[in-house]
Amino acid sequence: MKLGIKANRTQFFLLVLLVVFVGALLGSERTIVPVMAEDTFHLTNGMLILSFIATFGLSKAIVNLFAGHWSDRVGRKKVLMWGWIIGLPVPVLLAFAPNWNWVIGANILLGLNQGLAWTMTSVGKIDLVGPQGRGLAVGIDEGAGYLGLAASGWVTALLAAKFGLRPIPFVLAEVVALLGLLSTITLLRETREFALLEHTQSSHAKSLSPLDLKDAFAETTWKNPGLSTLSLDGQINKWSDTLMWGIMPLYLASEHVSLPQIGLVAGVYAGTWGLAQFGTGLLSDHIGRRKPILMGLTLNAIGVLGLYLFHHVGLWVLSAGLGGLGTALLYPNLSSAVSDIAPPAHRGGITGVFRLWRDGGYAVAALLLGAISTASSLHMTILVVGILLLMTTILSWWRLPETLPRLVVHQHQKIG
């Protein structure tokens, strides 16, 4: 048994295919559901419209906490399999929902699916490659997932424009969920044994026993400055993504932009995010995690502020591309940095807490951005997110350490 992509290429690229399916299931609703809220269910209250994102984010964040913890005990494959099983009803519920409560229920299940499935495809790749190719592995994971998301979002927007919002656009999502479950059951092998191998080779290893959940929570949330800063950065990045998911389609629709053009803006954002991650993860293996993360926060802020300042579809597409590039620099390297700091045997639990805070941003942002849009306007909501991104960037420049092992001078950033 050896660590590395080459030595484990079949399983690694199976996990890549699986994360494409995970992203595609999520992407199937990102363009359509915000429009459904107004056109199908005639909702006008911003908080009510964004409630589907809040429930998605809350369920995903909570299950993230336990998914990593469970996977350190029962293995990655079982957790991933349950993620697919929970995701199977989602497209059917969205396609035939008689009222908005059904959409909210579907998004609770979708959050559980994403928290279990995406966490396990990411952790599984990190298990296989070991410390040397960690950034590349996470970049490939996130890149493939968000390419699946972007492609699915664009295709469903085209299907919706031709056949209506429901039910045809959701057929593809159901096929994807079935393929994901069958591939996991029949083809995927367990990867936790690779994490244990890496742990035995690690100079800072103290115990092969999984970390207690409360200890993992404390280390990630406040005890370790690197982990706490990374968790904050992940939280605020989800505010930006919530904006692009829930607010941007409504804002562009209010500006009389067509559904295919809205799908284009959303697709450029997610597509740039997805494609660029194939390079940004590898980049961080060479220059460190800190620089890409900080540059990513900066570009993300510029992209959001561009959406606020400009009033032309071409410039909105450009802003979405900048925001997507910023997220590509930021997103995979947050996970890589967390894995740099966490001992391999404790990776699942610590990653779960990080993803709790990161994906909890969906729930917090949906509630607050919905309230802001109701109290003021969609346009003002975009400005608020841009300012928050700038403030987080400044804080992270001051507080975020370098975590790439060969560049770290002070090894006390490691937790044992």
C-alpha positions in Angstrom: 0.0 0.0 0.0 1.5 3.3 -1.1 0.4 7.0 -0.9 0.1 9.1 -4.1 -2.1 9.7 -7.1 -0.2 7.5 -9.4 -0.2 4.5 -7.1 -3.9 4.9 -6.5 -5.1 6.4 -9.8 -8.1 4.2 -10.4 -9.7 4.9 -7.0 -8.6 8.5 -7.1 -10.3 9.2 -10.4 -13.4 7.2 -9.4 -13.6 9.7 -6.5 -13.2 12.5 -9.0 -16.2 11.1 -11.0 -18.2 10.8 -7.9 -17.6 14.4 -6.9 -18.7 15.5 -10.4 -22.0 13.7 -9.6 -22.2 15.4 -6.2 -21.8 18.8 -7.7 -24.2 18.1 -10.6 -27.0 17.2 -8.1 -26.5 20.5 -6.3 -26.2 22.5 -9.6 -29.5 21.2 -10.8 -31.4 23.6 -8.5 -29.1 26.6 -8.3 -30.5 28.5 -11.3 -34.0 27.2 -11.2 -35.2 27.2 -7.6 -34.8 31.0 -6.9 -36.9 31.7 -10.0 -39.4 29.0 -9.0 -39.9 30.9 -5.7 -41.3 33.9 -7.5 -42.8 32.4 -10.7 -44.2 29.2 -9.4 -44.9 29.9 -5.7 -45.3 33.7 -6.0 -43.1 34.5 -3.0 -42.0 38.1 -2.5 -40.4 38.1 0.9 -36.6 37.9 0.7 -36.2 35.9 3.9 -38.8 33.4 2.8 -37.3 33.0 -0.7 -33.8 32.4 0.8 -35.2 30.0 3.4 -34.3 27.1 1.1 -30.7 28.1 1.2 -30.8 28.5 5.0 -32.2 25.0 5.5 -29.7 23.6 3.1 -26.8 25.3 4.8 -27.9 24.4 8.3 -28.4 20.7 7.5 -25.2 20.5 5.6 -23.2 22.3 8.3 -24.5 20.1 11.1 -24.0 16.8 9.2 -20.5 18.0 8.3 -19.6 18.0 11.9 -20.7 14.4 12.4 -19.7 13.1 8.9 -16.0 13.5 9.5 -16.3 12.1 13.1 -18.2 9.1 11.8 -15.8 8.5 9.0 -12.9 8.3 11.4 -14.7 5.4 13.0 -16.8 3.5 10.4 -14.8 4.5 7.3 -15.4 6.9 4.3 -17.3 4.5 2.0 -20.2 3.9 4.3 -20.7 7.6 5.0 -20.6 8.4 1.3 -23.1 5.6 0.5 -25.6 7.0 3.0 -25.1 10.5 1.5 -26.3 9.1 -1.9 -29.3 7.3 -0.4 -30.5 10.5 1.3 -30.0 12.4 -2.0 -32.2 10.2 -4.1 -35.6 11.8 -3.3 -34.4 15.4 -3.8 -35.0 15.8 -7.6 -38.5 14.1 -7.3 -39.5 16.5 -4.5 -38.3 19.5 -6.4 -40.0 18.4 -9.6 -43.4 17.8 -8.1 -43.5 20.1 -4.9 -47.0 21.3 -4.4 -45.9 24.2 -2.1 -42.7 25.9 -0.9 -42.5 23.7 2.3 -41.7 20.8 0.0 -38.8 22.7 -1.5 -37.5 23.5 2.0 -37.8 19.8 2.9 -36.0 18.8 -0.3 -33.2 21.2 0.6 -32.8 19.7 4.0 -32.2 16.4 2.4 -29.9 18.0 -0.2 -27.8 19.5 2.6 -27.5 16.2 4.3 -26.5 14.6 0.9 -23.8 17.3 0.2 -22.5 17.2 3.8 -22.0 13.5 3.7 -21.0 12.9 0.1 -18.8 15.9 -0.7 -16.9 15.7 2.6 -16.1 12.0 1.9 -15.0 12.4 -1.7 -12.6 15.2 -0.5 -11.3 13.3 2.5 -10.9 10.1 0.5 -8.7 11.9 -2.1 -6.6 13.4 0.7 -6.2 10.0 2.3 -4.9 8.5 -1.0 -2.3 11.1 -2.0 -0.6 11.8 1.4 1.0 15.2 2.3 3.0 15.8 -0.9 0.1 16.2 -3.3 -2.6 17.5 -0.9 -3.2 20.8 -2.6 -3.5 19.2 -6.0 -5.9 16.5 -4.7 -8.2 19.1 -3.1 -8.0 21.3 -6.2 -9.0 18.4 -8.4 -11.8 17.5 -6.0 -13.3 21.0 -5.8 -12.6 21.7 -9.4 -14.4 18.6 -10.7 -17.3 19.1 -8.3 -17.9 22.7 -9.3 -17.5 21.9 -13.0 -20.3 19.4 -12.5 -22.3 22.1 -10.6 -21.7 24.7 -13.4 -22.5 22.3 -16.2 -25.7 21.1 -14.4 -26.8 24.6 -13.6 -26.4 25.7 -17.2 -28.1 22.6 -18.7 -31.0 22.9 -16.4 -31.4 26.6 -17.2 -31.6 25.7 -20.9 -34.0 22.9 -20.2 -36.2 25.2 -18.1 -36.2 27.8 -20.9 -37.4 25.2 -23.4 -39.7 22.9 -21.3 -40.6 25.0 -18.3 -39.2 25.1 -14.7 -40.6 21.6 -13.8 -40.4 18.6 -14.1 -38.0 18.0 -17.0 -34.9 19.9 -15.7 -34.8 17.6 -12.6 -34.7 14.3 -14.5 -31.0 14.6 -15.1 -30.4 15.1 -11.4 -32.2 11.9 -10.5 -30.0 9.9 -13.0 -26.9 11.5 -11.5 -27.9 10.5 -8.0 -28.6 6.9 -9.0 -25.2 6.6 -10.8 -23.4 8.0 -7.8 -25.0 5.5 -5.4 -24.3 2.5 -7.7 -20.7 3.5 -8.4 -20.1 3.9 -4.7 -21.5 0.5 -3.8 -19.9 -1.5 -6.6 -16.6 0.2 -7.3 -15.3 2.3 -4.4 -12.8 1.0 -1.8 -12.3 2.2 1.7 -9.5 4.9 2.0 -9.2 5.4 5.8 -6.4 2.8 5.9 -4.3 5.2 3.8 -4.8 8.0 6.4 -3.6 5.6 9.2 -0.5 4.8 7.1 0.3 8.5 6.7 -0.2 9.0 10.4 2.3 6.3 11.4 4.8 8.0 9.1 4.1 11.4 10.6 6.7 13.0 12.9 4.0 14.7 15.0 1.7 11.7 15.5 0.8 10.8 19.0 -2.2 8.5 18.7 -4.1 6.5 16.1 -7.3 6.9 18.1 -9.9 9.3 16.7 -10.0 12.7 18.3 -12.9 13.3 20.7 -15.6 15.5 19.1 -15.5 18.2 21.7 -11.7 18.4 21.5 -11.9 18.7 17.7 -14.5 21.4 18.0 -12.4 23.4 20.5 -9.2 23.1 18.4 -10.8 24.2 15.2 -13.0 26.9 16.6 -10.8 28.9 18.9 -7.7 27.1 20.3 -5.7 26.9 17.1 -5.4 30.4 15.4 -4.8 28.9 12.0 -7.9 26.7 12.1 -10.1 29.4 13.5 -9.1 31.9 10.8 -9.6 29.3 8.1 -13.0 28.6 9.5 -13.9 32.3 9.4 -12.7 32.6 5.8 -14.8 29.6 4.8 -17.9 31.1 6.5 -17.6 34.5 4.7 -16.9 32.8 1.4 -20.3 31.0 1.8 -21.9 34.4 2.2 -20.5 35.3 -1.3 -21.8 31.9 -2.7 -25.2 32.5 -1.1 -25.3 35.8 -2.8 -24.5 34.2 -6.2 -27.0 31.4 -5.6 -30.0 33.2 -4.1 -29.7 37.0 -4.6 -27.9 37.3 -8.0 -30.6 35.5 -10.0 -33.4 37.6 -8.4 -31.4 40.8 -8.9 -30.7 40.1 -12.5 -34.3 39.0 -13.1 -35.4 42.4 -11.6 -33.2 44.1 -14.2 -35.1 42.2 -16.9 -32.2 39.8 -17.7 -33.4 36.6 -19.5 -33.2 33.2 -17.8 -30.5 31.9 -20.2 -28.4 35.0 -19.5 -28.8 34.6 -15.8 -27.7 31.0 -16.3 -24.7 32.3 -18.2 -23.6 34.6 -15.3 -24.1 31.8 -12.8 -22.3 29.3 -15.1 -19.3 31.6 -15.6 -19.0 32.0 -11.8 -19.2 28.3 -11.1 -17.3 27.3 -14.2 -14.4 29.6 -13.5 -14.3 28.5 -9.9 -14.3 24.8 -11.1 -11.8 25.0 -13.9 -9.3 27.2 -12.1 -9.2 25.0 -9.0 -7.3 22.3 -11.0 -4.4 24.8 -11.0 -4.8 26.7 -7.8 -4.5 23.6 -5.6 -1.3 22.6 -7.3 -0.1 26.2 -7.1 -0.4 26.1 -3.3 1.7 22.9 -3.1 4.6 25.1 -4.5 4.1 28.6 -3.0 2.1 27.8 0.1 -1.5 28.2 1.2 -1.5 31.7 2.6 -0.9 33.7 -0.6 -3.6 32.0 -2.7 -6.1 32.3 0.1 -5.5 36.0 0.6 -5.5 36.7 -3.1 -8.7 34.7 -3.4 -10.5 36.7 -0.7 -9.4 39.9 -2.5 -10.7 38.9 -5.9 -13.9 37.6 -4.4 -14.6 41.0 -2.9 -13.8 42.7 -6.3 -16.1 40.4 -8.1 -19.0 41.0 -5.7 -18.5 44.8 -5.8 -18.4 44.6 -9.6 -21.9 43.1 -9.5 -23.0 46.1 -7.4 -21.3 48.8 -9.5 -22.0 47.6 -13.1 -25.3 47.5 -15.0 -24.5 45.5 -18.2 -24.7 41.8 -18.8 -21.1 41.6 -20.2 -19.7 43.3 -17.1 -21.8 41.2 -14.8 -20.3 38.1 -16.5 -16.8 39.6 -16.0 -17.5 40.2 -12.4 -18.8 36.7 -12.0 -15.6 35.4 -13.6 -13.4 37.4 -11.2 -15.4 36.2 -8.2 -15.1 32.6 -9.5 -11.4 33.0 -9.9 -11.1 34.4 -6.3 -13.1 31.5 -4.9 -10.9 29.1 -6.9 -7.8 30.5 -5.2 -9.5 30.4 -1.8 -11.7 27.4 -1.6 -9.5 24.3 -2.1 -6.6 25.8 -0.2 -8.7 26.4 2.9 -9.3 22.6 3.0 -5.6 21.9 2.2 -4.5 24.2 5.0 -6.8 22.5 7.5 -5.4 19.1 6.5 -1.8 20.6 6.9 -2.6 21.4 10.5 -4.6 18.4 11.4 -2.9 15.1 12.3 -3.9 12.5 9.7 -5.7 10.2 12.2 -7.8 13.1 13.3 -8.4 14.5 9.8 -12.0 13.5 9.5 -13.1 15.1 12.8 -11.2 18.4 12.4 -12.3 18.6 8.8 -15.9 18.1 9.9 -15.7 21.0 12.4 -14.1 23.3 9.7 -16.9 22.4 7.3 -19.5 23.0 10.0 -18.4 26.6 10.2 -17.7 27.0 6.5 -21.1 25.6 5.3 -22.9 27.1 8.2 -22.3 30.3 6.3 -25.1 29.3 4.0 -27.6 29.3 6.8 -26.4 32.5 8.4 -26.1 34.4 5.1 -29.5 33.3 3.9 -31.2 34.6 6.9 -29.3 37.9 7.2 -29.1 38.6 3.4 -32.8 37.8 3.2 -33.6 40.3 5.9 -31.4 42.9 4.3 -33.0 42.5 0.9 -36.4 42.8 2.5 -35.6 45.8 4.5 -33.7 47.6 1.8 -33.0 46.1 -1.7 -31.3 43.3 -3.5 -28.8 45.9 -4.8 -27.8 47.0 -1.3 -27.5 43.4 -0.2 -24.7 42.9 -2.8 -22.8 45.9 -1.4 -23.0 44.6 2.2 -21.4 41.2 1.1 -18.7 43.0 -0.8 -17.8 45.1 2.3 -17.8 42.0 4.6 -15.4 40.3 2.2 -13.0 43.2 2.3 -13.1 43.3 6.1 -12.4 39.5 6.3 -9.5 39.9 3.8 -7.9 42.5 6.1 -8.3 40.4 9.2 -6.8 37.3 7.4 -3.8 39.2 6.2 -3.0 39.9 9.8 -4.0 36.5 11.4 -3.5 33.7 8.9 -0.3 31.7 9.2 1.4 29.7 6.5 0.6 26.0 6.9 2.4 24.2 4.0 4.7 21.8 6.0 7.9 22.5 4.2 7.4 26.3 4.6 6.4 26.2 8.2 9.1 27.5 10.5 7.2 27.3 13.8 5.9 23.7 14.1 3.7 24.6 17.1 1.0 25.3 14.6 0.5 21.6 14.4 -1.8 20.0 16.9 -0.9 16.6 18.2 
